[in-house]
Amino acid sequence: MPGYRDLKVWQMAMRLAEEVYRLSAQFPKHEIYGLASQLQRSAVSLPSNIAEGHGRNSGKEFNHFLGIALGSLAEMETQLILAQRLGYLTEDEISPALQNADEIGKMLKGLQKSLNIN
């Protein structure tokens, strides 16, 4: 199996995390330790859990960490939508990130399915 850095889903998750950092830099100063920080943590958690799970010596553990990554992805999407609702970002600004998140989610679920773990 290739290294985690060779996984397309990890590469896409890294690009999404970078985008989330750029977007959250636009938040008001009072959100630095609030929503911006939480959004950044969930975005970083996504590729981190893919990498950590891949580094384990078990398909079952990899599957577990892919599930955690999916949870972080949903958390990040929710926080982006909240930022838009609060007026920190526009729908046009978050739309590409949400589209990438959808694709990453499908890839993660496909990867889980390919592990054939019940």
N, C-alpha and C positions, 0 to 999 in steps of 0.2 A: 504494500500500500504506500502511496506517495506521502511525503510529509504534509503536515497541515497547511503550510504556506503554499503548497501546490493545489490545494482544494479551491475551486472557483468560488464556492460559497463563503470560505474564509476571506478570500480576496475582496469579494463584494461587501462583506460585513465590515471589513476594514475601511473601504471607501465610504460606506454609509456612516460609520463612526466619525470619519473626518468631516463629512458634510454636516452632521449633527453638531459638531464643535463649531463649525463656521456659523451655522444658524443660531446657536445659543449665544454666540458672541454679540448678537444684536439685542439681547434681552436687556431690560432696564437694570441698572446697577443693583437695585434692591433684590434682584433675583439671583445674584451670583451664587449665593449659598442656599438657594431654594430650588425652584424648578430647573434652572439652568444646570445646577450641579447634579440633580437627580437624573435629568435627561442625559447628561454626559456619562454618568455611571451606568445607566442602562445600555447606552450605545457601546460603551467599552466592554460591557459584560458579554455582548453578543459574540464578537470574534474570540474573546478570551475563553469562553466556555467551549467553543468549537475546538480551539487549540488544546485546552486542557483535556477534554474528552478524547481527542485523537491521541494524546500523549499517554493515555491509560492503556494498559495491556489487555483490555477486554472490550469486545463489541458491546456487551451489556452496559458497561460503564460509559462508553462512547455514546450510546443511545440515551443514557440518562442525562449526560451533559448537553446533548442536542436538544433534549426536552427543556432544560434550563435555558438554553439559548433562545428557544421559541418563546418562553415566558418573558425573557428580557426584551425580545423583539416586540411583543404585544405591549409591554410596559412603555417602551420607547415610542411606539405609535400613539398610545394614549396621551403621553406627555406632549408630543408634537401637536396633537389635536387640541389639547388644553391650551398650549401656547398660542395657537391660532385663535381660539375662542376668547382668550384674554387680550388679544390684539397685539401680541408681541411679534407674531409672524403672520403673513398673509397665506391664504389658501394656495396661491401660486408658488409661494416659497416652499411650502411643505409638500406639495403634490409630488415632485420628483422623489423625495425621500420616502414618501408613503408607497409610491410605485415600486421603488427598489426593495422596500421592506416586504411587500407582497411577494415579489420574486424570490427573495431570500427565504421567506417562510415556506414557499413551495419546494425550494431546493432542500431545506432542512428536513421537511417531511419525507421527501423522496429519498434522502440519504438514510433516514431512520428506516424506511421501508426496505431499502437495499440491505440493511444489516440483518433482516429476517429474524428479529428478536421479538418474542411474544411478551 
